[in-house]
Amino acid sequence: MVDTAPPELRSEMAEARICLNTIAIRDFRNLERVDLQLPPDGAVIVGDNGHGKTNLLEAIYYLQIMRSIRDARDQDLTRFDAPGFHIAAHAYTPKAREISVGFDRGVKRKKVSIDGTEVRRLSDALGALPSVMFSPSNLELVTGPPSERRRYLDLVLALTDKKYLHALQNYRANLARRNAALRNATRRGSTANEQQVAVWEPALAQHGSVLIESRAKWLSDSAAEFADLSERIGEKGRAQIRYVSPFAESEARYDVLLAAFEEKRPLDLRRGITHVGPHRDDLELTLDSRDLRLFGSAGEQRSAAIALKLLEAATLRDHAGAEPLLLLDDPFAELDIHRAGRILMVLEERGLGQTILVVPREAEIPPGLMRLDRLEIRGGVVTPWLPKGMAKSVSPDRHPQN
């Protein structure tokens, strides 16, 4: 692979931040053909709702988690009547890297390649393009059900800890098998089938104890930074973050978990589902000891959600050794101007990563990001941004047109 970036640019990006140099998107949602070459600082994409702004960010973020951030199936990501989709990028992560993912709707097969070599397991490609996505929907991290916060924990830790990823995959697989055995035993009503349930419990205890230990440690290590971020965003109260699990303080987690599975087995057999384990835990967010989910104002809840995303960015930065790519899906739309300004200040103080911001109108670009180059998206087609009345004089080499 030939690295064409100037030496000084390679040095800057290798030491400071992840940089998406080029991306080619084919038949992803409404994006039939998009080819972009992005400046090191990033760009702003302006376009009305429904024209593909979020789809563009979703395609970029796909290269981080190898699936839809909106939980859509791959076949539903494929543009109508297209045989599949393809996304390819050249990036600095912080070394030069080529990332490619393609999905064939006919055979429902996905192929991922890193630097020209197909990966054997999708998990090997997780985190290929370190990036964090901010959007108004992040509020669900605070106001939504516990599953939203568990998903957040699982994503942050799986992207930065291979041991956690391995444990998570195995825990989920064994949980599915135990639940299937529970449903089978419930239907048959035979005590002999109880052993078919119990057989999965040692593996659940083994892998579950790894999840609990890693979550508890990360949250303990992050508590002070979460409080500091909340204060810098503008919250005057004492913000706290805490892992809520009956096993968080246990030293012999494997033994305690195994005993808990056995104790709850009669209930599980009646209900056909596993009632205990890290898949039932939660993340508690408080401000001056008030549960933000129940008693926080809209502004306080949004601040907490942004602080969580900033923690995610910090964790990815520490793991990658560079600032992750920032994907901003109109994240300031529902924030007051003071909070938005402070959040941008926090981002800039620690070194703003390459930023891709999408907004519906030029007037909604925050002052701190006005310097970024601008593009326009209309009907899934991305073109250089030009104020009305100006002739097109932007070089296609800088921003290739569709």
C-alpha positions as CSV (number, residue, x, y, z in Angstrom):
1,M,0.0,0.0,0.0
2,V,1.4,3.4,-1.0
3,D,1.1,6.2,1.5
4,T,0.8,9.4,-0.4
5,A,0.4,11.9,2.5
6,P,3.2,14.4,3.0
7,P,5.7,13.4,5.7
8,E,4.7,16.3,8.0
9,L,1.0,15.3,7.7
10,R,1.8,11.6,8.4
11,S,3.8,12.6,11.5
12,E,1.0,14.9,12.8
13,M,-1.7,12.3,12.3
14,A,0.3,9.4,13.7
15,E,1.0,11.3,16.9
16,A,-2.2,13.2,17.4
17,R,-5.3,11.8,15.8
18,I,-7.1,9.3,13.7
19,C,-7.7,10.6,10.2
20,L,-10.1,9.4,7.5
21,N,-8.4,10.4,4.2
22,T,-10.8,8.9,1.6
23,I,-14.0,6.9,1.7
24,A,-15.9,5.3,-1.1
25,I,-19.5,4.2,-0.4
26,R,-21.7,2.2,-2.8
27,D,-25.4,1.3,-2.4
28,F,-25.5,1.9,1.3
29,R,-29.1,3.0,2.2
30,N,-29.8,6.0,-0.1
31,L,-26.1,6.6,-0.9
32,E,-25.7,5.1,-4.4
33,R,-22.2,6.4,-5.1
34,V,-20.2,8.7,-2.7
35,D,-16.5,9.4,-3.1
36,L,-15.0,11.7,-0.6
37,Q,-11.5,13.0,0.1
38,L,-11.5,14.7,3.5
39,P,-9.1,17.3,4.8
40,P,-7.2,16.5,8.0
41,D,-9.5,18.8,10.1
42,G,-12.7,17.3,8.7
43,A,-15.7,18.7,7.0
44,V,-19.3,19.9,7.5
45,I,-22.1,18.3,5.5
46,V,-25.1,20.4,5.1
47,G,-28.5,19.0,3.9
48,D,-32.2,18.8,4.6
49,N,-33.5,16.0,6.7
50,G,-34.1,12.8,4.8
51,H,-31.4,13.3,2.2
52,G,-28.8,11.0,3.7
53,K,-26.7,13.0,6.3
54,T,-27.0,10.4,9.1
55,N,-26.6,7.6,6.5
56,L,-23.2,9.0,5.6
57,L,-22.1,9.0,9.2
58,E,-23.5,5.5,9.7
59,A,-21.5,4.3,6.8
60,I,-18.3,5.8,8.3
61,Y,-19.1,4.4,11.7
62,Y,-19.7,1.0,10.2
63,L,-16.0,0.7,9.7
64,Q,-15.6,0.9,13.5
65,I,-18.2,-1.7,14.7
66,M,-18.9,-3.6,11.4
67,R,-22.6,-3.3,11.8
68,S,-25.3,-0.6,11.9
69,I,-25.2,1.7,14.8
70,R,-29.0,1.8,14.4
71,D,-29.3,-2.0,14.7
72,A,-30.5,-2.4,11.2
73,R,-29.9,-5.7,9.4
74,D,-27.2,-5.6,6.6
75,Q,-29.8,-6.5,4.0
76,D,-31.9,-3.5,5.1
77,L,-28.8,-1.2,4.7
78,T,-28.5,-2.1,1.1
79,R,-30.0,0.4,-1.4
80,F,-33.3,-0.7,-2.9
81,D,-32.8,-3.2,-5.8
82,A,-29.0,-3.2,-5.3
83,P,-27.3,-6.6,-4.9
84,G,-25.3,-5.4,-1.9
85,F,-23.3,-2.5,-0.5
86,H,-19.6,-1.7,-0.2
87,I,-17.6,0.7,1.9
88,A,-13.9,1.3,1.4
89,A,-11.6,3.8,3.2
90,H,-8.0,4.8,3.5
91,A,-7.2,6.1,6.9
92,Y,-4.5,6.8,9.5
93,T,-5.2,4.8,12.7
94,P,-2.5,6.1,13.5
95,K,-0.6,4.1,10.8
96,A,-1.8,4.0,7.2
97,R,-4.6,1.5,6.8
98,E,-7.0,0.4,4.1
99,I,-10.4,-0.9,5.3
100,S,-13.0,-2.5,3.1
101,V,-16.4,-4.1,3.9
102,G,-18.8,-5.5,1.4
103,F,-22.2,-7.3,1.8
104,D,-23.8,-9.5,-0.7
105,R,-27.6,-9.5,-0.2
106,G,-28.1,-12.6,-2.3
107,V,-26.1,-15.0,-0.1
108,K,-26.3,-12.7,3.0
109,R,-22.5,-12.8,3.4
110,K,-20.2,-10.0,4.6
111,K,-16.6,-9.7,3.7
112,V,-14.2,-7.5,5.5
113,S,-10.6,-6.8,4.5
114,I,-7.9,-4.9,6.3
115,D,-4.9,-3.8,4.2
116,G,-6.0,-6.1,1.4
117,T,-6.3,-9.3,3.6
118,E,-9.7,-10.7,4.4
119,V,-10.2,-11.1,8.1
120,R,-11.2,-14.6,9.4
121,R,-13.6,-13.3,12.1
122,L,-15.5,-10.1,12.1
123,S,-14.4,-9.5,15.7
124,D,-10.8,-9.2,14.3
125,A,-11.9,-6.1,12.5
126,L,-13.7,-4.3,15.4
127,G,-12.2,-0.9,16.0
128,A,-10.6,-0.7,12.6
129,L,-11.5,3.0,12.4
130,P,-11.5,4.4,16.0
131,S,-14.4,6.9,16.0
132,V,-17.1,8.2,18.3
133,M,-20.6,9.3,17.2
134,F,-22.5,12.0,18.9
135,S,-26.2,12.6,18.2
136,P,-29.3,13.8,20.1
137,S,-30.3,10.1,20.4
138,N,-27.4,9.7,22.9
139,L,-29.9,11.0,25.5
140,E,-31.2,7.4,25.6
141,L,-28.1,6.5,27.5
142,V,-29.5,8.5,30.4
143,T,-33.3,8.3,30.0
144,G,-33.6,4.9,28.3
145,P,-33.8,1.4,29.8
146,P,-30.8,-0.4,31.4
147,S,-30.1,-2.2,28.1
148,E,-29.0,1.1,26.5
149,R,-26.4,1.6,29.2
150,R,-25.2,-2.0,29.1
151,R,-24.8,-1.7,25.4
152,Y,-22.7,1.4,25.9
153,L,-20.5,-0.4,28.4
154,D,-20.1,-3.4,26.1
155,L,-19.2,-1.3,23.1
156,V,-16.6,0.8,24.8
157,L,-14.9,-2.2,26.5
158,A,-15.2,-4.6,23.5
159,L,-13.5,-2.0,21.3
160,T,-10.6,-1.5,23.6
161,D,-10.2,-4.9,25.4
162,K,-9.9,-8.2,23.5
163,K,-10.3,-10.2,26.7
164,Y,-13.6,-8.4,27.3
165,L,-14.7,-9.0,23.7
166,H,-13.9,-12.7,24.0
167,A,-15.8,-13.0,27.3
168,L,-18.8,-11.1,25.9
169,Q,-19.1,-13.3,22.9
170,N,-18.9,-16.4,25.0
171,Y,-21.3,-15.1,27.6
172,R,-23.9,-14.2,25.1
173,A,-23.6,-17.6,23.3
174,N,-24.0,-19.6,26.5
175,L,-26.8,-17.4,27.7
176,A,-28.7,-18.1,24.5
177,R,-28.2,-21.8,25.0
178,R,-29.3,-21.7,28.6
179,N,-32.4,-19.8,27.7
180,A,-33.2,-22.2,25.0
181,A,-32.8,-25.1,27.4
182,L,-35.1,-23.2,29.9
183,R,-37.8,-22.9,27.3
184,N,-37.5,-26.5,26.3
185,A,-37.6,-27.7,30.0
186,T,-40.6,-25.4,30.7
187,R,-42.5,-26.9,27.7
188,R,-41.8,-30.5,28.7
189,G,-42.2,-29.9,32.5
190,S,-39.6,-32.6,33.3
191,T,-37.1,-32.2,36.1
192,A,-34.7,-34.3,34.1
193,N,-34.4,-31.4,31.7
194,E,-33.0,-29.2,34.6
195,Q,-29.6,-30.7,34.0
196,Q,-29.7,-29.4,30.4
197,V,-30.1,-26.0,31.9
198,A,-27.4,-26.4,34.6
199,V,-24.8,-27.5,32.1
200,W,-24.4,-24.0,30.8
201,E,-24.0,-22.3,34.1
202,P,-20.2,-22.8,34.7
203,A,-19.4,-21.2,31.4
204,L,-21.8,-18.3,32.2
205,A,-20.1,-17.8,35.6
206,Q,-16.6,-17.9,34.1
207,H,-17.3,-15.4,31.3
208,G,-19.7,-13.3,33.3
209,S,-17.2,-12.8,36.1
210,V,-14.8,-11.3,33.5
211,L,-17.5,-8.9,32.3
212,I,-18.4,-7.7,35.8
213,E,-14.8,-7.2,36.8
214,S,-13.9,-5.2,33.7
215,R,-17.0,-3.1,33.9
216,A,-16.5,-2.4,37.6
217,K,-12.9,-1.4,37.1
218,W,-13.5,0.8,34.1
219,L,-16.3,2.7,35.8
220,S,-14.2,3.1,39.0
221,D,-11.3,4.4,37.0
222,S,-13.6,6.7,35.0
223,A,-15.6,8.1,37.9
224,A,-13.4,11.2,38.6
225,E,-13.2,12.0,34.9
226,F,-16.9,11.8,34.5
227,A,-17.4,14.2,37.4
228,D,-14.8,16.6,36.0
229,L,-16.3,16.5,32.5
230,S,-19.8,17.2,33.9
231,E,-18.5,20.2,35.8
232,R,-16.6,21.6,32.8
233,I,-19.8,21.2,30.7
234,G,-21.5,23.4,33.2
235,E,-23.3,21.2,35.8
236,K,-22.9,22.8,39.3
237,G,-23.8,19.6,41.2
238,R,-21.7,16.6,42.0
239,A,-22.0,14.1,39.2
240,Q,-21.4,10.4,39.9
241,I,-21.3,7.3,37.8
242,R,-21.7,3.8,39.4
243,Y,-21.9,0.2,38.3
244,V,-25.0,-1.4,39.7
245,S,-24.5,-5.2,40.1
246,P,-25.1,-7.5,43.0
247,F,-21.7,-9.1,42.2
248,A,-19.6,-5.9,41.7
249,E,-18.1,-6.1,45.2
250,S,-17.6,-9.9,45.3
251,E,-14.0,-11.1,45.2
252,A,-15.0,-14.7,44.4
253,R,-17.2,-13.7,41.5
254,Y,-17.2,-17.0,39.8
255,D,-18.4,-18.9,42.8
256,V,-21.0,-16.3,43.7
257,L,-22.3,-16.2,40.2
258,L,-22.5,-19.9,39.9
259,A,-24.4,-20.1,43.2
260,A,-26.8,-17.4,42.0
261,F,-27.6,-19.3,38.8
262,E,-28.4,-22.3,40.8
263,E,-30.5,-20.4,43.3
264,K,-32.6,-18.7,40.6
265,R,-33.0,-21.9,38.5
266,P,-36.5,-22.7,39.8
267,L,-37.7,-19.2,38.9
268,D,-35.9,-19.4,35.6
269,L,-37.6,-22.7,34.8
270,R,-41.0,-21.2,35.5
271,R,-40.4,-18.1,33.4
272,G,-38.2,-19.5,30.7
273,I,-35.5,-16.9,31.0
274,T,-32.3,-16.2,33.0
275,H,-33.0,-13.7,35.7
276,V,-29.5,-13.1,37.1
277,G,-26.1,-12.2,35.6
278,P,-24.3,-9.2,34.0
279,H,-26.9,-9.1,31.3
280,R,-29.3,-7.7,34.0
281,D,-26.9,-5.0,35.4
282,D,-27.1,-1.3,35.1
283,L,-25.1,1.9,35.1
284,E,-26.3,4.6,37.6
285,L,-25.9,8.3,36.8
286,T,-26.6,10.8,39.6
287,L,-26.2,14.5,40.2
288,D,-26.1,15.5,43.9
289,S,-27.3,11.9,44.6
290,R,-30.4,12.4,42.4
291,D,-31.0,9.7,39.8
292,L,-30.7,11.6,36.6
293,R,-32.9,9.2,34.7
294,L,-35.8,10.0,37.1
295,F,-35.1,13.4,38.4
296,G,-32.7,15.2,36.1
297,S,-33.8,18.1,34.0
298,A,-33.5,17.8,30.2
299,G,-30.3,19.9,30.2
300,E,-28.7,17.8,33.0
301,Q,-29.6,14.6,31.2
302,R,-28.1,15.8,28.0
303,S,-24.9,16.9,29.8
304,A,-24.6,13.5,31.3
305,A,-25.0,11.8,28.0
306,I,-22.4,14.0,26.4
307,A,-20.0,13.3,29.3
308,L,-20.5,9.6,28.7
309,K,-19.6,10.0,25.0
310,L,-16.5,12.1,26.0
311,L,-15.5,9.2,28.3
312,E,-15.9,6.9,25.3
313,A,-13.7,9.1,23.2
314,A,-11.0,9.3,26.0
315,T,-11.0,5.5,26.3
316,L,-10.6,5.0,22.6
317,R,-7.8,7.7,22.5
318,D,-5.9,5.9,25.3
319,H,-6.3,2.6,23.5
320,A,-5.4,3.8,20.0
321,G,-2.8,6.4,21.0
322,A,-4.5,9.1,19.0
323,E,-7.7,11.2,19.0
324,P,-10.6,9.2,17.5
325,L,-12.6,10.5,14.6
326,L,-15.5,12.6,15.8
327,L,-18.8,12.0,14.0
328,L,-21.3,14.7,15.0
329,D,-24.9,14.1,13.9
330,D,-26.3,17.6,14.7
331,P,-25.5,16.9,18.4
332,F,-26.1,20.5,19.5
333,A,-29.6,20.8,18.0
334,E,-31.3,20.3,21.4
335,L,-28.7,21.9,23.6
336,D,-28.8,25.5,24.8
337,I,-26.0,27.7,23.4
338,H,-24.1,27.8,26.7
339,R,-23.8,24.0,27.0
340,A,-23.0,23.6,23.3
341,G,-20.2,26.2,23.7
342,R,-18.7,24.5,26.7
343,I,-18.8,21.1,25.1
344,L,-16.9,22.4,22.1
345,M,-14.4,24.0,24.4
346,V,-13.8,20.7,26.3
347,L,-13.3,19.0,22.9
348,E,-10.8,21.7,21.7
349,E,-8.9,21.7,25.0
350,R,-7.8,18.1,24.7
351,G,-7.1,18.4,21.0
352,L,-10.0,18.2,18.6
353,G,-9.9,15.1,16.4
354,Q,-10.8,15.1,12.7
355,T,-14.4,16.1,12.8
356,I,-17.3,15.3,10.4
357,L,-20.4,17.3,11.3
358,V,-23.8,17.0,9.6
359,V,-26.4,19.8,10.0
360,P,-29.6,20.7,8.2
361,R,-28.7,24.3,7.7
362,E,-25.5,26.3,7.5
363,A,-26.7,28.6,10.3
364,E,-26.6,25.6,12.7
365,I,-22.8,25.1,12.4
366,P,-21.3,26.0,15.8
367,P,-18.9,28.9,15.8
368,G,-16.0,26.6,16.9
369,L,-16.5,24.5,13.7
370,M,-17.0,27.3,11.2
371,R,-13.5,26.8,9.9
372,L,-14.2,23.3,8.5
373,D,-14.7,22.8,4.7
374,R,-18.3,22.4,3.7
375,L,-20.1,19.9,1.5
376,E,-23.8,19.6,0.6
377,I,-25.9,16.4,0.4
378,R,-29.1,16.2,-1.6
379,G,-30.8,12.9,-2.5
380,G,-27.8,10.9,-1.3
381,V,-25.4,12.9,-3.6
382,V,-22.6,14.8,-2.0
383,T,-21.2,17.9,-3.7
384,P,-19.0,20.8,-2.8
385,W,-20.9,23.5,-0.9
386,L,-21.3,26.8,-2.7
387,P,-23.4,29.7,-1.5
388,K,-26.3,30.6,-3.9
389,G,-25.2,32.5,-7.0
390,M,-21.6,31.3,-7.0
391,A,-20.1,29.4,-9.9
392,K,-18.6,25.9,-9.2
393,S,-14.9,26.5,-9.0
394,V,-13.9,23.9,-6.4
395,S,-11.4,21.5,-7.6
396,P,-12.8,17.9,-8.0
397,D,-9.5,16.6,-6.7
398,R,-10.2,18.2,-3.3
399,H,-13.8,17.0,-3.0
400,P,-14.6,14.5,-5.7
401,Q,-18.2,14.9,-7.0
402,N,-20.6,12.0,-7.4
